[in-house]
Amino acid sequence: MTSATSVPVRELPAVRREDRGVPFLGRAFAYAKDPVALFQRQWEHYGPVAPLPILGDRWVMLLGPDACQAALTNRDKAFANGPAWTRLVGPFFHRGLMLLDFEEHHLHRRIMQEAFTRPRLEGYAAGMHPAIERGLATWPDTDPAYRTYPALKQLTLDVAADIFMGGAEDSTPQEMEQVNRAFIACVQSASALVRKDLPFTRWGRGHRGREVLERWLRHYLPSRRARVTDDLFSQLCHIETEDGERFSDDDVVNHMIFLMMAAHDTSTITLSTMMQYLGQHPEWQERCRGESDALSARTSDRPTLTELDSLTSLDLVMRECLRLRAPVPVVVRRAVKDVVVEGVRIPAGTFVTVAAQFSHLMPELWTDPTAFDPERFSPERREDKSHRFAWEPFGGGVHKCLGMFFAGMEVTAVMHHLLRSYEWSVDPSYVAPLDNRSLPFPKDGQPVDLRRRAVR
Ligand code: HEM
């Protein structure tokens, strides 16, 4: 963060007339239409600290790795998460870890960390394979336009039911579908224009969704408290720090709702982006499949966490896909006191978007930034080292994604099974039509030409 004494401090520039957008909505439409074009325009006209009128509030957009670093590392404790995320996603992820701040966040994160240690991840990895195999068995043998996005969403939900819930043994497929819809309702509330609990509104659906999730989780709480199993729910019920601190029932429910939301869409988006690029780059698909086939020949069809780590080409592809299409393109904060970033004063009360996706595409940081080139992450090139915050799909600072390794493991495990079971192709000229109203997903379901492999 720039100190007010070292650099002359400027006030935030006024919003130009042509950047005011639609009355009240401000630039919300421009963001939904093409966030990258909006980032670029803001950067060109205002630089790294750009004013942004949105939904009647005063927002500032931070662009470029230095400005993002200032907000994420948050040295002066000037930025808070709770008030900003709550403004966006409302009460639906109430008291999830990402929405807590400062001392309270530190305490909860210390407890939750215990559920993400390496030995625990090994347990989750072992538990994932059956759900992935069951899910992929329902995919067709061949389909020239298989809509992979909804299929992957269903698959990650099934994996989550096992790994997060320990099987959701009392829930029928219809109830699981209702739970899926409840999550979607909560996530989509972020783009609600009417922010009141009224019938037929996105906000209202978010409220109903939260109620469904709470009821569903509270039903399972006693059985998960009663015994320790390998699933995340049971772990949250039992973990404690060395000082004996543990979660209350309410904490467990609140954290579970947030965790399932944090894990579900982000992993699905990463997987569908990987399927798109691997479908458009058969040489990379073959290279990744070669490693997966070799691994299975050496070990078993259900690799351990350490064995999954050896799929290095898949790891390069995943990093590149997270760069090109960050599942969380921006994170948000609210200034709780006046603060200076890159020489510009941001007044207390201002909402802030930290635009990671823009850094991922800056020509100053990456060669040919829009090209699919996974080798840029190879040990010889390591373009992501051009700046500590050049590549930040998982955020940074004290709120950096706690599920980062879990996500890598889940995505690698699903892709490993997919590469072993299927071949697919995607038209090289295909550009995913993204819905950017909440997290970016392909509106057309992302059709691919899918064929089950004859011999493995
Ligand atoms: C590719 C998949 C994922 C991406 C791109 C992603 C991205 C992010 C980002 C950008 C943040 C920071 C938010 C902020 O600074 O305000 C975050 C926070 C978080 N994520 Fe993830 N995430 C992914 C998967 C997961 C998974 C699988 C889990 C859990 C199993 C998870 C759990 C969390 C938690 C608990 C936080 C809050 C951390 C805190 O506030 O201390 N994420 N994630």
Boltz pocket constraint, residues with backbone or C-beta under 6 A from the ligand:
constraints:
  - pocket:
      binder: B
      contacts: [[A, 81], [A, 97], [A, 98], [A, 99], [A, 100], [A, 109], [A, 259], [A, 262], [A, 263], [A, 264], [A, 266], [A, 267], [A, 270], [A, 326], [A, 327], [A, 328], [A, 331], [A, 332], [A, 392], [A, 393], [A, 394], [A, 395], [A, 396], [A, 398], [A, 399], [A, 400], [A, 401], [A, 402], [A, 403], [A, 404], [A, 406], [A, 407]]
      max_distance: 6.0
